[in-house]
Amino acid sequence: MTRILLTGAGGFIGSAVLAALRARPETGVIRAVARSAAPPGTVRVAADLTDPATLRGAADGADVLVHLAAAVSGDEDACAAVNVLGTRALLAEAARAGVGRILHLSTTAVYGPGPHRGIDVDGVTPAPVSAASRTRLIGERAALDAGAVVLRAPLVLGAGDRWVVPCLAELTRRVPARWDGGAALLSLVAVEDLARLVAGLALGPERPPSGVHHAGHPEPVRSGALLDALAEHGVLPPTPGQDWPWERCLAELRRVPGVFSERQFALLAQDHWYRSTEIWRSTGTDPGPGPLHRLAAAAPWYRDHLARTDATATERSSEGVAKAASG
């Protein structure tokens, strides 16, 4: 039985990976690094990545470290505390404890602005633009020095996704058209398929060689096809028929205020496609039918989440109007 040390077990991807690990008979005890309560089915390791001293002994007895936790927002110091200093301390503990296999989750966002069209690993020089991505790239280097398998995940879809589809919901309201004909090719992966890949790497009979791999589904998806599939499942309204060129899309985005930036719009509306076949083939893992086929199962969660988000925004707007009137 393989003993796992898992970070990020309570997160969007981590909870899916935990389920995938528990579904496999080779899995032994799963110890979850957590500041407070650990998810069901795990044994809590009371530790905090932002406090390296608490990690002492965390890896004792583990056969595999699956490091999924990351700071994905915040300033440079806040992100570095988790993605660099915490990661280095955790890897040092894994080395001290003799952990034989390390998996480290990263992101294709380390490449920076696109467009990116069918690139292999490091087919372009990484040029991250956010504090989160810059520090995650530094964390990757530490993981590689420790002999880890590093997975750069692209856009991840599924129940629990609070970024990709919520971002699309806002952007389709602000720019109500087919963005550049909906032709952009995007690397996507369903969270349950990514979780199966991670579990396979953690528990496979052969220790995978250290290195960086793209972890998207092998087949990229057109942005228009993604929006059509979300509309088909009642998650988003149908995309209006008009086809706007890129410059007009940007002009409309700038005209209509919102939370998400031009950079984030470009990430979803221009080519961001990374070749990902190799890791699935080399591990003998079936990548599944593709992220669009998985949307039916995730659609109820998305509909509920977006409805609650809209209700909260409406409530805040009404409170703001009431305060202004009373003032």
C-alpha positions in Angstrom: 0.0 0.0 0.0 1.4 3.4 -1.0 1.4 6.1 1.6 0.6 9.6 0.3 1.4 13.0 1.6 -1.0 15.4 -0.1 -1.1 19.2 0.0 -4.1 21.2 -1.3 -6.5 18.4 -0.6 -9.4 20.7 0.2 -9.1 22.7 -3.0 -10.8 22.5 -6.4 -8.2 20.2 -8.0 -7.0 18.7 -4.7 -10.5 17.3 -3.7 -10.7 15.6 -7.1 -7.3 14.1 -6.7 -8.2 12.9 -3.3 -11.2 11.1 -4.7 -9.1 9.6 -7.5 -6.5 8.3 -5.0 -9.1 6.9 -2.7 -10.7 5.0 -5.6 -7.5 3.0 -6.3 -6.8 -0.1 -4.2 -3.0 0.6 -4.1 -3.6 3.7 -1.9 -2.7 3.4 1.7 -2.9 6.2 4.3 -3.4 9.6 2.8 -1.9 12.3 5.1 -3.2 15.8 4.2 -1.2 18.9 5.1 -3.8 21.3 6.6 -3.9 24.3 9.0 -7.2 23.2 10.4 -9.5 20.2 9.7 -8.4 17.7 7.1 -10.8 16.4 4.4 -12.6 13.1 5.2 -10.6 10.1 4.3 -7.3 11.7 5.3 -5.1 11.9 8.3 -4.3 15.5 9.2 -0.7 16.8 9.3 -1.0 20.0 11.2 1.2 22.3 9.2 1.2 25.5 7.2 3.2 26.1 4.1 3.6 29.8 5.1 5.4 28.7 8.3 8.2 26.3 7.2 9.0 25.3 10.8 5.6 23.6 11.1 6.5 21.2 8.2 9.2 19.5 10.2 8.4 15.7 10.1 5.5 16.2 7.8 6.9 13.7 5.2 7.9 11.0 7.7 6.7 7.6 6.5 5.4 8.9 3.1 6.2 7.0 -0.1 4.9 9.8 -2.4 4.5 13.5 -2.1 1.7 15.1 -4.2 2.1 18.8 -3.9 -1.0 20.6 -5.2 -1.2 23.6 -2.9 -0.4 27.0 -4.4 -1.1 30.7 -3.9 -3.0 31.8 -7.0 -3.5 35.4 -6.0 -2.0 38.1 -3.9 1.2 40.2 -4.0 4.7 38.9 -4.6 5.5 38.3 -0.9 2.2 36.5 -0.3 2.6 34.2 -3.3 6.3 33.6 -2.6 5.5 32.5 1.0 3.6 29.5 -0.3 4.9 28.9 -3.8 8.6 29.4 -3.1 9.5 29.3 0.6 6.8 26.8 1.5 7.5 24.6 -1.4 11.3 24.6 -0.7 10.7 23.7 2.9 8.3 20.9 2.0 10.7 19.5 -0.6 13.5 19.6 2.0 11.3 17.5 4.4 10.6 15.1 1.6 14.3 14.7 0.9 15.1 14.3 4.6 12.4 11.6 4.9 13.5 9.7 1.8 10.3 10.2 -0.1 10.8 8.2 -3.3 8.3 10.0 -5.7 7.3 13.7 -5.9 4.5 15.2 -8.1 4.3 19.0 -8.3 1.3 20.8 -9.9 2.1 24.0 -11.8 0.4 26.0 -14.6 0.8 26.8 -18.2 0.3 30.5 -17.1 4.1 30.5 -16.5 4.5 31.0 -20.2 3.0 34.4 -20.0 1.0 36.2 -22.7 0.2 34.3 -25.9 -0.9 33.6 -28.4 0.6 30.1 -28.1 -0.1 27.6 -30.8 0.7 24.0 -30.2 3.9 24.5 -28.3 5.9 21.7 -26.7 7.2 22.0 -23.1 9.2 25.2 -23.1 8.5 25.7 -26.8 8.6 29.4 -25.8 10.6 30.9 -23.0 8.5 31.2 -19.9 7.6 34.9 -19.2 5.1 34.9 -16.4 3.3 38.3 -15.8 1.6 37.8 -12.4 3.1 37.3 -8.9 1.4 33.9 -8.7 2.8 32.7 -12.0 6.3 34.1 -11.4 6.5 32.4 -8.0 5.1 29.1 -9.3 7.8 29.0 -11.9 10.4 29.4 -9.2 8.7 26.7 -7.3 8.9 24.4 -10.4 12.7 24.8 -10.4 12.9 23.7 -6.8 10.7 20.7 -7.5 12.8 19.7 -10.5 16.0 19.9 -8.4 14.3 17.5 -6.0 13.6 15.0 -8.8 9.8 15.8 -9.2 7.4 15.3 -12.0 6.0 18.8 -12.7 2.6 19.1 -14.4 1.7 22.3 -16.0 -2.0 22.3 -16.1 -4.0 24.6 -18.5 -7.6 25.8 -18.0 -9.3 23.3 -15.7 -13.1 22.8 -15.9 -15.5 21.0 -13.6 -17.5 21.3 -10.4 -15.6 23.7 -8.1 -14.2 25.9 -11.0 -14.5 29.4 -9.8 -12.4 31.0 -12.5 -12.7 29.8 -16.0 -16.5 29.6 -16.5 -17.3 32.5 -14.1 -14.8 34.6 -16.2 -16.5 33.5 -19.4 -19.9 34.5 -17.9 -18.7 38.0 -17.3 -16.8 38.3 -20.6 -19.8 37.2 -22.7 -21.9 39.9 -21.1 -19.3 42.6 -21.8 -18.4 41.4 -25.3 -21.6 39.9 -26.7 -20.3 38.4 -30.0 -18.2 35.6 -31.4 -14.7 36.6 -30.5 -12.7 36.5 -33.6 -15.1 33.9 -35.0 -14.7 31.6 -31.9 -11.7 30.1 -33.7 -9.1 30.2 -30.9 -7.7 26.9 -29.8 -7.5 26.3 -26.1 -5.9 23.7 -24.0 -8.5 22.5 -21.4 -8.8 19.5 -19.1 -11.7 18.3 -17.0 -10.7 18.2 -13.3 -11.6 14.5 -12.9 -9.3 13.6 -15.8 -6.5 15.6 -14.4 -7.1 13.9 -11.1 -6.8 10.5 -12.7 -3.5 11.5 -14.3 -2.1 12.6 -11.0 -3.3 9.4 -9.3 -1.7 7.3 -12.0 1.6 9.1 -11.7 1.5 8.8 -7.9 0.6 5.1 -7.8 2.0 3.6 -11.1 4.4 0.7 -10.8 7.3 2.6 -12.4 8.6 5.8 -10.9 8.1 8.4 -13.6 11.3 10.3 -14.7 11.7 13.9 -13.4 10.7 16.6 -15.8 8.0 19.1 -16.9 4.9 18.0 -18.8 1.8 19.7 -20.1 -1.3 18.2 -18.5 -4.1 19.3 -20.8 -6.4 17.0 -22.7 -4.5 16.1 -25.9 -7.2 17.6 -28.2 -7.5 21.4 -28.0 -11.0 23.0 -28.0 -12.2 25.9 -30.0 -13.4 28.9 -27.9 -16.6 29.0 -29.8 -17.2 25.3 -29.2 -16.7 25.8 -25.5 -19.2 28.7 -25.3 -21.7 26.6 -27.4 -21.4 23.6 -25.1 -21.9 25.8 -22.0 -25.0 27.3 -23.6 -26.3 23.9 -24.6 -26.2 22.9 -20.9 -27.9 26.1 -19.7 -24.8 27.4 -18.0 -24.4 30.5 -20.2 -26.8 32.1 -22.7 -26.3 31.4 -26.4 -23.6 33.5 -28.0 -25.0 36.2 -30.3 -24.5 35.4 -34.0 -22.4 38.5 -34.8 -18.7 37.8 -35.4 -16.4 40.6 -34.1 -12.8 41.0 -35.0 -10.3 41.1 -32.2 -9.8 44.8 -32.1 -13.5 45.4 -31.9 -13.7 42.9 -29.1 -11.0 44.7 -27.1 -12.7 48.1 -27.7 -16.0 46.7 -26.3 -14.2 45.1 -23.3 -12.6 48.5 -22.5 -15.9 50.3 -22.9 -17.8 48.0 -20.5 -16.4 47.9 -17.0 -15.9 44.5 -15.2 -13.6 42.5 -12.9 -11.6 40.6 -15.5 -8.7 42.1 -17.4 -7.7 42.3 -21.1 -5.0 39.7 -20.3 -7.5 37.3 -18.9 -9.8 37.9 -21.9 -7.0 37.1 -24.3 -6.3 33.9 -22.4 -9.8 32.7 -23.2 -10.3 34.3 -26.6 -6.9 33.8 -28.4 -4.9 30.7 -29.0 -3.4 29.1 -25.9 -2.8 25.5 -26.9 0.0 23.3 -25.4 0.9 19.9 -26.8 -0.1 17.4 -24.0 -0.1 14.0 -25.6 3.1 12.6 -24.2 2.3 12.4 -20.5 -1.0 10.5 -21.2 0.7 8.1 -23.6 3.8 7.5 -21.5 1.7 6.7 -18.4 -0.8 4.6 -20.2 -3.6 6.9 -18.9 -6.8 7.3 -21.0 -7.3 11.1 -21.3 -11.1 10.5 -21.4 -13.6 11.9 -24.0 -12.6 15.5 -23.5 -13.6 18.4 -21.3 -16.7 19.3 -23.4 -18.1 15.8 -22.8 -17.6 16.3 -19.1 -19.7 19.5 -18.9 -23.0 17.7 -18.6 -22.0 16.4 -15.1 -20.6 19.8 -14.0 -23.4 21.9 -15.4 -25.7 21.8 -12.3 -22.9 23.0 -10.1 -22.0 25.8 -12.6 -25.6 26.9 -12.9 -26.0 27.1 -9.1 -22.7 28.9 -8.6 -23.4 31.5 -11.2 -26.9 32.1 -9.9 -25.6 32.6 -6.4 -22.8 34.9 -7.7 -25.3 37.0 -9.6 -27.6 37.2 -6.6 -24.8 38.4 -4.4 -23.8 41.0 -6.9 -27.4 42.2 -7.2 -27.7 42.4 -3.4 -24.5 44.4 -3.1 -25.6 46.7 -5.9 -28.9 47.3 -4.2 -27.2 48.0 -0.9 -24.9 50.5 -2.6 -27.9 52.3 -4.1 -29.7 52.4 -0.7 -26.6 53.8 1.0 -26.3 56.5 -1.6 -29.9 57.4 -1.3 -29.8 57.6 2.4 -26.6 59.6 2.3 
